[in-house]
Amino acid sequence: MNDMLKADENRRLTQVGPGTPMGQVFRHYWLPACLSSELEAGGGPRLVELLGERMVAFRSPSGEVGIVAEPCPHRGASLLLARNEECGLRCIYHGWKVDGAGKLVDAPTNRNPERIAQVVRHAAYPAVERGGVVWTHLGPPEQRGPFRAFKWAVQPASHVQLIKVAMDANWAQAMESLVDSAHVSYLHADLVRSGAGAETAEWTGTGQVRNTADGAPHLEIEDTAYGFRYGAIRRPLTGADTHRYVRTTVVVAPNFVCIASPEGRGHFEAYIPIDDHRSMFYSVHYTTHRPFDEQDRRGILEWYGGRPGLDVDENFRKVRNPDNGWLQDRERMRLGETYTGLFGILNQDHAAVESMGPIVDRAKEHLGPTDVAVIRFRRMMLRAARDVESGGVPIGADQDLPYESLDAAEGLVRLDAPWQEVISDGLAGAAAGPSATAYG
């Protein structure tokens, strides 16, 4: 299979700064900026790095959230040091004050502050809070469509568990781990186990069990108005004469993924580009039928390796990281107690992706049938870049799609039934072009 990217395509896929083709694509979408819990009313501003730009997010004493460029418009001192006052941030260097809309509301070093306030405009970005996340949009107003909430973002906070972790790798190769179903059978073998009998995946309290041990799934892909979705089709441990085991993944442009979960639960993930070499990982686990209790939350955080203070520090840096070899336990591997020697789902994913280097040389890959979703993802995003360069709009950005309906699922499907039977979101194939492509 010859679908490796050329060097210029790799650059187009991975470069996200202002003025780059992929950077322009991302500036058509709403993106997570930070967690709502990071912003205290009247507290210190927080640094937000997104698409190669540095901003500060803050919550005013009365509770409104603002996001503005980090340098003060006067002489460039960082507004991370600013006083958080009512109606805006006041730079501690010379007292200039800007509000959340970028308006200069005070310039006390000028004899006519009202006049300079009419001339100076500070870069500011919209902020929307949904699902415990502050979302923003870095494109100009004419590119700014309505904010659309995913299914988890409309659930009560009691039904949602958020995880945020920094990754030392480009957003695209991180995303490729999310759209790759085959790696689950190997990289996550300790935490997503095989077990005969169940019709769908089951949550044990410390991991998942599913009715298949097939490590070479057959993929069938369906394009959609928001991106694409696919079924990873495996032979089940029981019922193989009449059924196949299907695990679906829903890919939403530019960088969101709905992942199949045990019945009654949902799972959403995204890698948000910080710059060309770093990304921020958001993992959301949720239910729609009951609140999580403390045991649920502990189980999720330990399974994923996202426990605050134990696995992740206050700046969202991993305790297990490239500098310490991700604390891989070779002794437990030798004893047969673990396949990877790595603790937690996210640490396993991050170790594999970060070990490639910040930007992998995709021209040296040797892709196979289980990589077709990765190939489709790359094609989708490169096409989006071409669309923007030609004056168009990237996929899904100009359509009012009901994201709250999107979901993924897995389970047994009859041999004579389409794989889509395992999931229904009402959006399949809408304005999508070809209905499906099969790969073996």
FIKEKOL-572193 format. One record per residue (C-alpha): x, y, z; residue in one letter. Coordinates in nm, 4 decimals, always signed. Example, Ala and Ser with C-alpha at 12.3 -4.5 7.8 and 13.67 -1.06 7.14 Angstrom:
NUFI         xx         yy         zz   code
NUFI    +1.2300    -0.4500    +0.7800      A
NUFI    +1.3670    -0.1060    +0.7140      S
END
This chain:
NUFI         xx         yy         zz   code
NUFI    +0.0000    +0.0000    +0.0000      M
NUFI    +0.1737    +0.3170    -0.1234      N
NUFI    +0.0103    +0.6096    +0.0576      D
NUFI    +0.3090    +0.7635    +0.2340      M
NUFI    +0.3147    +1.1419    +0.2399      L
NUFI    +0.5753    +1.3471    +0.0582      K
NUFI    +0.7847    +1.5956    +0.2566      A
NUFI    +0.5818    +1.8968    +0.1405      D
NUFI    +0.2541    +1.7213    +0.2289      E
NUFI    +0.3911    +1.6385    +0.5728      N
NUFI    +0.4726    +2.0054    +0.6304      R
NUFI    +0.1264    +2.1119    +0.5160      R
NUFI    -0.0327    +1.8615    +0.7531      L
NUFI    +0.1721    +1.9540    +1.0592      T
NUFI    +0.2318    +2.3310    +1.0424      Q
NUFI    -0.0462    +2.5236    +1.2174      V
NUFI    +0.0860    +2.8759    +1.2788      G
NUFI    -0.0706    +3.1955    +1.1408      P
NUFI    -0.0671    +3.2046    +0.7616      G
NUFI    -0.0042    +2.8321    +0.7096      T
NUFI    -0.2618    +2.6296    +0.5131      P
NUFI    -0.3444    +2.3979    +0.8049      M
NUFI    -0.3389    +2.6899    +1.0458      G
NUFI    -0.6035    +2.8564    +0.8308      Q
NUFI    -0.8106    +2.5373    +0.8378      V
NUFI    -0.8089    +2.5263    +1.2181      F
NUFI    -0.9092    +2.8919    +1.2346      R
NUFI    -1.2507    +2.7943    +1.0957      H
NUFI    -1.3415    +2.5839    +1.4023      Y
NUFI    -1.4140    +2.6301    +1.7724      W
NUFI    -1.1369    +2.4701    +1.9807      L
NUFI    -1.0796    +2.4006    +2.3521      P
NUFI    -0.8654    +2.6708    +2.5137      A
NUFI    -0.8574    +2.5481    +2.8743      C
NUFI    -1.0692    +2.3882    +3.1446      L
NUFI    -1.3249    +2.6055    +3.3199      S
NUFI    -1.1760    +2.4922    +3.6507      S
NUFI    -0.8443    +2.6603    +3.5633      E
NUFI    -1.0005    +3.0065    +3.5853      L
NUFI    -1.0846    +3.1523    +3.9251      E
NUFI    -1.3066    +3.4590    +3.9466      A
NUFI    -1.0707    +3.7505    +4.0084      G
NUFI    -0.7732    +3.5123    +4.0077      G
NUFI    -0.4569    +3.5094    +3.8036      G
NUFI    -0.4727    +3.4779    +3.4240      P
NUFI    -0.3756    +3.1453    +3.2646      R
NUFI    -0.1503    +3.1012    +2.9641      L
NUFI    -0.3230    +2.9538    +2.6586      V
NUFI    -0.1020    +2.8364    +2.3723      E
NUFI    -0.2965    +2.7505    +2.0609      L
NUFI    -0.2013    +2.7240    +1.6920      L
NUFI    +0.1368    +2.8860    +1.7527      G
NUFI    -0.0127    +3.1858    +1.9348      E
NUFI    +0.0121    +3.2859    +2.3012      R
NUFI    -0.2940    +3.4188    +2.4809      M
NUFI    -0.4149    +3.4608    +2.8357      V
NUFI    -0.7515    +3.3457    +2.9635      A
NUFI    -0.9062    +3.4981    +3.2743      F
NUFI    -1.2281    +3.5087    +3.4716      R
NUFI    -1.3265    +3.8547    +3.5899      S
NUFI    -1.4276    +3.9134    +3.9524      P
NUFI    -1.7913    +3.8956    +3.8385      S
NUFI    -1.7366    +3.5651    +3.6556      G
NUFI    -1.7098    +3.6550    +3.2852      E
NUFI    -1.4393    +3.4745    +3.0867      V
NUFI    -1.2095    +3.6612    +2.8501      G
NUFI    -0.9266    +3.5547    +2.6190      I
NUFI    -0.6788    +3.8133    +2.4895      V
NUFI    -0.3309    +3.8150    +2.3351      A
NUFI    -0.0575    +3.7790    +2.5969      E
NUFI    +0.1567    +4.0916    +2.5265      P
NUFI    +0.0273    +4.4214    +2.6615      C
NUFI    -0.0532    +4.6541    +2.3667      P
NUFI    +0.1666    +4.9258    +2.5217      H
NUFI    +0.5171    +4.7761    +2.5415      R
NUFI    +0.4592    +4.4009    +2.5271      G
NUFI    +0.4854    +4.3029    +2.8942      A
NUFI    +0.3055    +3.9760    +2.9635      S
NUFI    -0.0542    +4.0058    +3.0771      L
NUFI    +0.0006    +3.6848    +3.2719      L
NUFI    +0.1346    +3.9255    +3.5352      L
NUFI    -0.1655    +4.1582    +3.5082      A
NUFI    -0.4055    +4.2579    +3.7819      R
NUFI    -0.7449    +4.0964    +3.7270      N
NUFI    -0.9858    +4.3827    +3.7872      E
NUFI    -1.3501    +4.4340    +3.7081      E
NUFI    -1.3883    +4.4996    +3.3347      C
NUFI    -1.0458    +4.3682    +3.2362      G
NUFI    -0.6754    +4.3049    +3.2925      L
NUFI    -0.4479    +4.5883    +3.4053      R
NUFI    -0.0811    +4.5553    +3.3083      C
NUFI    +0.1452    +4.5993    +3.6103      I
NUFI    +0.4138    +4.7738    +3.3985      Y
NUFI    +0.2373    +5.1036    +3.3181      H
NUFI    -0.1232    +5.0418    +3.4214      G
NUFI    -0.2799    +5.0002    +3.0786      W
NUFI    -0.6040    +4.8039    +3.0985      K
NUFI    -0.7837    +4.5956    +2.8339      V
NUFI    -1.1184    +4.4227    +2.8613      D
NUFI    -1.2201    +4.0781    +2.7372      G
NUFI    -1.3286    +4.2191    +2.4020      A
NUFI    -0.9861    +4.3751    +2.3393      G
NUFI    -1.0940    +4.7313    +2.4105      K
NUFI    -0.8384    +4.9582    +2.5784      L
NUFI    -1.0345    +5.0928    +2.8745      V
NUFI    -0.7539    +5.2814    +3.0509      D
NUFI    -0.4093    +5.4171    +2.9619      A
NUFI    -0.3062    +5.6241    +3.2658      P
NUFI    +0.0390    +5.7145    +3.1279      T
NUFI    -0.1290    +5.9184    +2.8531      N
NUFI    -0.2637    +6.2693    +2.9107      R
NUFI    -0.5557    +6.1897    +2.6812      N
NUFI    -0.6367    +5.8220    +2.7507      P
NUFI    -0.9765    +5.8449    +2.5799      E
NUFI    -0.8146    +5.9383    +2.2502      R
NUFI    -0.5586    +5.6572    +2.2483      I
NUFI    -0.8316    +5.4137    +2.3488      A
NUFI    -1.0043    +5.4964    +2.0207      Q
NUFI    -0.6888    +5.4070    +1.8257      V
NUFI    -0.5531    +5.1010    +2.0074      V
NUFI    -0.7318    +4.7690    +1.9733      R
NUFI    -0.5947    +4.4598    +2.1447      H
NUFI    -0.6332    +4.1105    +1.9953      A
NUFI    -0.9173    +3.9292    +2.1700      A
NUFI    -1.0967    +3.6021    +2.1054      Y
NUFI    -1.4499    +3.4817    +2.1825      P
NUFI    -1.5016    +3.2478    +2.4766      A
NUFI    -1.7817    +2.9955    +2.5261      V
NUFI    -1.8079    +2.7659    +2.8296      E
NUFI    -1.9611    +2.4241    +2.7730      R
NUFI    -1.9046    +2.0929    +2.9466      G
NUFI    -1.6412    +2.2286    +3.1853      G
NUFI    -1.4282    +2.3556    +2.8944      V
NUFI    -1.3619    +2.7085    +2.7688      V
NUFI    -1.3813    +2.7091    +2.3880      W
NUFI    -1.2476    +2.9763    +2.1563      T
NUFI    -1.2207    +3.0613    +1.7869      H
NUFI    -0.9037    +3.2133    +1.6409      L
NUFI    -1.0411    +3.3011    +1.2973      G
NUFI    -1.1871    +3.6356    +1.1885      P
NUFI    -1.5568    +3.6987    +1.2630      P
NUFI    -1.6620    +3.6173    +0.9068      E
NUFI    -1.5215    +3.2632    +0.9506      Q
NUFI    -1.6894    +3.2107    +1.2863      R
NUFI    -1.9822    +2.9748    +1.2692      G
NUFI    -2.2142    +2.9031    +1.5620      P
NUFI    -2.0712    +2.7058    +1.8515      F
NUFI    -2.1861    +2.3427    +1.8431      R
NUFI    -2.1711    +2.1309    +2.1564      A
NUFI    -2.0835    +1.7627    +2.1509      F
NUFI    -2.2984    +1.5118    +2.3380      K
NUFI    -2.0803    +1.5125    +2.6497      W
NUFI    -2.0840    +1.8929    +2.6704      A
NUFI    -2.4601    +1.9030    +2.7312      V
NUFI    -2.4488    +1.6518    +3.0181      Q
NUFI    -2.4491    +1.7632    +3.3835      P
NUFI    -2.1029    +1.8000    +3.5377      A
NUFI    -2.1856    +1.5042    +3.7630      S
NUFI    -2.1958    +1.2815    +3.4531      H
NUFI    -1.8592    +1.3889    +3.3068      V
NUFI    -1.4932    +1.3158    +3.3852      Q
NUFI    -1.2388    +1.5402    +3.2120      L
NUFI    -0.8693    +1.4630    +3.1607      I
NUFI    -0.6186    +1.7118    +3.0175      K
NUFI    -0.2536    +1.6254    +2.9476      V
NUFI    +0.0222    +1.7888    +2.7402      A
NUFI    +0.1965    +1.5875    +2.4681      M
NUFI    +0.5394    +1.6474    +2.3135      D
NUFI    +0.4376    +1.5645    +1.9578      A
NUFI    +0.2604    +1.7219    +1.6635      N
NUFI    -0.1177    +1.7180    +1.6648      W
NUFI    -0.1520    +1.5072    +1.3480      A
NUFI    +0.0505    +1.2048    +1.4571      Q
NUFI    -0.1274    +1.2197    +1.7922      A
NUFI    -0.4643    +1.2207    +1.6142      M
NUFI    -0.3565    +0.9254    +1.4026      E
NUFI    -0.3345    +0.7172    +1.7195      S
NUFI    -0.7012    +0.7966    +1.7880      L
NUFI    -0.8229    +0.6914    +1.4431      V
NUFI    -0.6201    +0.3671    +1.4528      D
NUFI    -0.8315    +0.0811    +1.5884      S
NUFI    -0.5768    -0.1983    +1.5399      A
NUFI    -0.3307    -0.0746    +1.8029      H
NUFI    -0.5821    -0.1380    +2.0824      V
NUFI    -0.5174    -0.5134    +2.0541      S
NUFI    -0.1471    -0.4620    +2.1259      Y
NUFI    -0.0588    -0.1328    +2.2941      L
NUFI    -0.3617    -0.1530    +2.5264      H
NUFI    -0.3717    -0.5320    +2.5637      A
NUFI    -0.3327    -0.5079    +2.9427      D
NUFI    -0.6248    -0.2678    +2.9833      L
NUFI    -0.8681    -0.3696    +2.7062      V
NUFI    -0.8887    -0.7453    +2.7450      R
NUFI    -1.0529    -1.0223    +2.5469      S
NUFI    -1.3390    -1.2142    +2.7051      G
NUFI    -1.5942    -1.4465    +2.5488      A
NUFI    -1.9679    -1.4029    +2.5740      G
NUFI    -2.0578    -1.0344    +2.5931      A
NUFI    -2.2470    -0.8733    +2.3050      E
NUFI    -2.0660    -0.5433    +2.3607      T
NUFI    -1.7707    -0.4124    +2.5601      A
NUFI    -1.8072    -0.4255    +2.9380      E
NUFI    -1.6539    -0.1997    +3.2027      W
NUFI    -1.5021    -0.3930    +3.4939      T
NUFI    -1.4277    -0.0944    +3.7149      G
NUFI    -1.0587    -0.0988    +3.6210      T
NUFI    -1.0706    -0.1643    +3.2458      G
NUFI    -1.2673    -0.3042    +2.9537      Q
NUFI    -1.3444    -0.6546    +2.8302      V
NUFI    -1.4692    -0.7260    +2.4786      R
NUFI    -1.5762    -1.0360    +2.2886      N
NUFI    -1.2878    -1.0527    +2.0397      T
NUFI    -0.9175    -1.1308    +2.0246      A
NUFI    -0.8812    -1.0437    +1.6563      D
NUFI    -0.5778    -0.8175    +1.6137      G
NUFI    -0.6146    -0.7546    +1.2391      A
NUFI    -0.9527    -0.5869    +1.1855      P
NUFI    -1.1100    -0.5335    +0.8446      H
NUFI    -1.2063    -0.1661    +0.8080      L
NUFI    -1.5055    -0.0180    +0.6265      E
NUFI    -1.5142    +0.3622    +0.6025      I
NUFI    -1.8091    +0.5932    +0.5424      E
NUFI    -1.7620    +0.9619    +0.4596      D
NUFI    -1.9907    +1.2061    +0.6402      T
NUFI    -2.0678    +1.5775    +0.6385      A
NUFI    -1.8504    +1.6238    +0.9475      Y
NUFI    -1.5578    +1.3957    +0.8511      G
NUFI    -1.5905    +1.0183    +0.8408      F
NUFI    -1.6660    +0.7166    +1.0523      R
NUFI    -1.5640    +0.3574    +1.0196      Y
NUFI    -1.6316    +0.0105    +1.1473      G
NUFI    -1.3364    -0.2023    +1.2568      A
NUFI    -1.4732    -0.5508    +1.1969      I
NUFI    -1.3309    -0.8429    +1.3916      R
NUFI    -1.4092    -1.2085    +1.4438      R
NUFI    -1.5802    -1.2556    +1.7816      P
NUFI    -1.4716    -1.5163    +2.0339      L
NUFI    -1.8267    -1.6514    +2.0498      T
NUFI    -2.0997    -1.6375    +1.7858      G
NUFI    -1.8612    -1.6157    +1.4885      A
NUFI    -2.0891    -1.8385    +1.2768      D
NUFI    -2.3669    -1.5801    +1.2823      T
NUFI    -2.2116    -1.2489    +1.3907      H
NUFI    -1.9111    -1.0214    +1.3538      R
NUFI    -1.7744    -0.7866    +1.6179      Y
NUFI    -1.7808    -0.4199    +1.5125      V
NUFI    -1.6033    -0.1311    +1.6851      R
NUFI    -1.6888    +0.2095    +1.5408      T
NUFI    -1.4889    +0.5315    +1.5494      T
NUFI    -1.6364    +0.8708    +1.4574      V
NUFI    -1.3877    +1.1289    +1.3262      V
NUFI    -1.5016    +1.4927    +1.3297      V
NUFI    -1.2912    +1.7513    +1.1462      A
NUFI    -1.0520    +1.8906    +1.2293      P
NUFI    -0.9380    +1.6964    +1.5378      N
NUFI    -1.2205    +1.5399    +1.7373      F
NUFI    -1.2952    +1.1688    +1.7811      V
NUFI    -1.5819    +0.9763    +1.9394      C
NUFI    -1.4554    +0.6389    +2.0635      I
NUFI    -1.6615    +0.3274    +2.1269      A
NUFI    -1.7312    +0.2598    +2.4943      S
NUFI    -1.9205    +0.0099    +2.7081      P
NUFI    -2.2972    +0.0496    +2.7000      E
NUFI    -2.4199    +0.3489    +2.8973      G
NUFI    -2.0901    +0.5355    +2.8653      R
NUFI    -1.9410    +0.7704    +2.6100      G
NUFI    -1.5852    +0.8658    +2.5236      H
NUFI    -1.4556    +1.1700    +2.3339      F
NUFI    -1.0945    +1.2709    +2.2655      E
NUFI    -0.9041    +1.5457    +2.0867      A
NUFI    -0.5482    +1.6653    +2.0359      Y
NUFI    -0.5363    +2.0442    +2.0160      I
NUFI    -0.2300    +2.1930    +1.8415      P
NUFI    -0.0210    +2.4099    +2.0737      I
NUFI    +0.2299    +2.4681    +1.7946      D
NUFI    +0.3975    +2.2559    +1.5271      D
NUFI    +0.5704    +2.0315    +1.7834      H
NUFI    +0.3343    +2.0108    +2.0819      R
NUFI    -0.0322    +1.9380    +2.1438      S
NUFI    -0.2791    +1.9293    +2.4319      M
NUFI    -0.4778    +1.6119    +2.4893      F
NUFI    -0.8382    +1.6243    +2.6100      Y
NUFI    -1.0115    +1.3005    +2.7067      S
NUFI    -1.3758    +1.3068    +2.8149      V
NUFI    -1.5587    +1.0134    +2.9726      H
NUFI    -1.9301    +1.0521    +3.0347      Y
NUFI    -2.2619    +0.8845    +3.1011      T
NUFI    -2.6108    +0.9883    +3.0001      T
NUFI    -2.8131    +0.7817    +3.2481      H
NUFI    -2.6604    +0.8406    +3.5928      R
NUFI    -2.3926    +1.0452    +3.7706      P
NUFI    -2.0419    +0.9108    +3.8211      F
NUFI    -1.9681    +0.8244    +4.1826      D
NUFI    -1.6220    +0.8580    +4.3355      E
NUFI    -1.5389    +0.4945    +4.2639      Q
NUFI    -1.6268    +0.5486    +3.8962      D
NUFI    -1.3996    +0.8518    +3.8766      R
NUFI    -1.1089    +0.6791    +4.0500      R
NUFI    -1.1413    +0.3825    +3.8153      G
NUFI    -1.1386    +0.6007    +3.5027      I
NUFI    -0.8462    +0.8159    +3.6167      L
NUFI    -0.6342    +0.5162    +3.7169      E
NUFI    -0.7196    +0.3180    +3.4023      W
NUFI    -0.6244    +0.6141    +3.1881      Y
NUFI    -0.3243    +0.7232    +3.3943      G
NUFI    -0.4630    +1.0724    +3.4422      G
NUFI    -0.4705    +1.1106    +3.8203      R
NUFI    -0.3961    +1.4719    +3.9224      P
NUFI    -0.0808    +1.4936    +4.1324      G
NUFI    +0.0092    +1.1275    +4.0725      L
NUFI    +0.0194    +1.0957    +3.6934      D
NUFI    -0.0191    +1.4590    +3.5848      V
NUFI    +0.1174    +1.7743    +3.7506      D
NUFI    -0.0565    +2.1104    +3.7957      E
NUFI    +0.0673    +2.2256    +3.4534      N
NUFI    -0.0753    +1.9131    +3.2861      F
NUFI    +0.2687    +1.7599    +3.2290      R
NUFI    +0.2984    +1.3824    +3.2572      K
NUFI    +0.4986    +1.2279    +3.5399      V
NUFI    +0.5825    +0.9516    +3.2901      R
NUFI    +0.7515    +1.1270    +3.0002      N
NUFI    +1.0331    +1.0945    +2.7432      P
NUFI    +1.2953    +1.2084    +2.9953      D
NUFI    +1.2381    +0.9015    +3.2150      N
NUFI    +1.1445    +0.6554    +2.9406      G
NUFI    +0.7772    +0.6852    +3.0416      W
NUFI    +0.8777    +0.4750    +3.3472      L
NUFI    +0.8469    +0.1558    +3.1447      Q
NUFI    +0.8681    -0.1451    +3.3795      D
NUFI    +1.0880    -0.4034    +3.2077      R
NUFI    +1.0826    -0.6351    +3.5077      E
NUFI    +0.7041    -0.6718    +3.4927      R
NUFI    +0.7350    -0.7334    +3.1197      M
NUFI    +0.9921    -1.0082    +3.1863      R
NUFI    +0.7599    -1.1710    +3.4385      L
NUFI    +0.4719    -1.1668    +3.1906      G
NUFI    +0.2623    -0.9334    +3.4061      E
NUFI    +0.2280    -0.6680    +3.1368      T
NUFI    +0.2639    -0.6466    +2.7597      Y
NUFI    +0.4025    -0.2923    +2.7369      T
NUFI    +0.5395    -0.2187    +3.0832      G
NUFI    +0.3565    +0.1144    +3.0641      L
NUFI    +0.0933    +0.2372    +3.3097      F
NUFI    -0.2358    +0.3770    +3.1832      G
NUFI    -0.4036    +0.4145    +2.8451      I
NUFI    -0.2878    +0.7712    +2.7823      L
NUFI    +0.0702    +0.6955    +2.8852      N
NUFI    +0.0769    +0.4014    +2.6440      Q
NUFI    -0.0527    +0.6182    +2.3587      D
NUFI    +0.1757    +0.9090    +2.4422      H
NUFI    +0.4844    +0.6887    +2.4715      A
NUFI    +0.4249    +0.5370    +2.1280      A
NUFI    +0.3570    +0.8728    +1.9622      V
NUFI    +0.6251    +1.0771    +2.1414      E
NUFI    +0.8843    +0.8075    +2.0684      S
NUFI    +0.8500    +0.8954    +1.6965      M
NUFI    +0.9853    +1.2455    +1.7617      G
NUFI    +0.7898    +1.5733    +1.7463      P
NUFI    +0.7132    +1.5328    +1.3740      I
NUFI    +0.7474    +1.1861    +1.2256      V
NUFI    +0.8903    +1.1417    +0.8750      D
NUFI    +0.5870    +0.9859    +0.7080      R
NUFI    +0.7818    +0.9179    +0.3864      A
NUFI    +0.9548    +0.6284    +0.5654      K
NUFI    +0.6376    +0.4462    +0.6717      E
NUFI    +0.5174    +0.1112    +0.5395      H
NUFI    +0.1404    +0.1235    +0.5639      L
NUFI    -0.0967    -0.1715    +0.5532      G
NUFI    -0.4700    -0.2535    +0.5441      P
NUFI    -0.5319    -0.1611    +0.9091      T
NUFI    -0.3904    +0.1890    +0.8432      D
NUFI    -0.6609    +0.2960    +0.5983      V
NUFI    -0.8401    +0.5183    +0.8514      A
NUFI    -0.5106    +0.6992    +0.9124      V
NUFI    -0.4760    +0.7466    +0.5367      I
NUFI    -0.8334    +0.8744    +0.5121      R
NUFI    -0.7703    +1.1214    +0.7949      F
NUFI    -0.4612    +1.2622    +0.6221      R
NUFI    -0.6427    +1.2941    +0.2902      R
NUFI    -0.9367    +1.4683    +0.4571      M
NUFI    -0.7178    +1.7288    +0.6243      M
NUFI    -0.4982    +1.7919    +0.3199      L
NUFI    -0.8132    +1.8364    +0.1124      R
NUFI    -0.9411    +2.0821    +0.3743      A
NUFI    -0.6190    +2.2823    +0.3356      A
NUFI    -0.6625    +2.2928    -0.0423      R
NUFI    -1.0242    +2.4022    -0.0023      D
NUFI    -0.9230    +2.6927    +0.2209      V
NUFI    -0.6400    +2.7967    -0.0115      E
NUFI    -0.8848    +2.8126    -0.3014      S
NUFI    -1.1199    +3.0362    -0.1037      G
NUFI    -1.3524    +2.7639    +0.0196      G
NUFI    -1.4550    +2.6357    +0.3608      V
NUFI    -1.3145    +2.3178    +0.5222      P
NUFI    -1.5363    +2.0176    +0.5809      I
NUFI    -1.8204    +2.0706    +0.8256      G
NUFI    -1.7249    +2.4261    +0.9207      A
NUFI    -2.0121    +2.5870    +0.7294      D
NUFI    -2.2840    +2.3400    +0.8268      Q
NUFI    -2.5039    +2.3519    +1.1339      D
NUFI    -2.4567    +1.9875    +1.2286      L
NUFI    -2.6082    +1.8465    +1.5498      P
NUFI    -2.2840    +1.7355    +1.7144      Y
NUFI    -2.4767    +1.6407    +2.0274      E
NUFI    -2.6118    +1.3390    +1.8345      S
NUFI    -2.2705    +1.1950    +1.7465      L
NUFI    -2.1657    +0.8791    +1.9238      D
NUFI    -1.9625    +0.5629    +1.8729      A
NUFI    -2.0389    +0.2081    +1.9799      A
NUFI    -1.9204    -0.1501    +1.9534      E
NUFI    -2.0785    -0.4912    +1.9671      G
NUFI    -2.2015    -0.7936    +1.7758      L
NUFI    -2.3708    -0.7427    +1.4386      V
NUFI    -2.5303    -1.0164    +1.2285      R
NUFI    -2.3213    -1.1320    +0.9333      L
NUFI    -2.5948    -1.0263    +0.6892      D
NUFI    -2.6418    -0.6799    +0.8469      A
NUFI    -2.4474    -0.3593    +0.7724      P
NUFI    -2.1853    -0.2653    +1.0296      W
NUFI    -2.3671    +0.0667    +1.0847      Q
NUFI    -2.6397    -0.1254    +1.2673      E
NUFI    -2.4324    -0.1041    +1.5851      V
NUFI    -2.4629    +0.2764    +1.5895      I
NUFI    -2.7204    +0.5358    +1.4896      S
NUFI    -2.6590    +0.9113    +1.5057      D
NUFI    -2.8826    +1.0330    +1.2248      G
NUFI    -2.5933    +1.1960    +1.0395      L
NUFI    -2.4421    +0.9087    +0.8432      A
NUFI    -2.3507    +0.9997    +0.4894      G
NUFI    -2.5181    +1.3423    +0.4984      A
NUFI    -2.3667    +1.5480    +0.2161      A
NUFI    -2.0837    +1.3028    +0.2241      A
NUFI    -2.0160    +1.1739    -0.1246      G
NUFI    -1.9287    +0.8026    -0.1486      P
NUFI    -2.1276    +0.6012    +0.1013      S
NUFI    -1.8644    +0.3508    +0.2045      A
NUFI    -1.5296    +0.2020    +0.1167      T
NUFI    -1.4184    -0.1414    +0.2306      A
NUFI    -1.0611    -0.2457    +0.3032      Y
NUFI    -0.9342    -0.5902    +0.3861      G
END
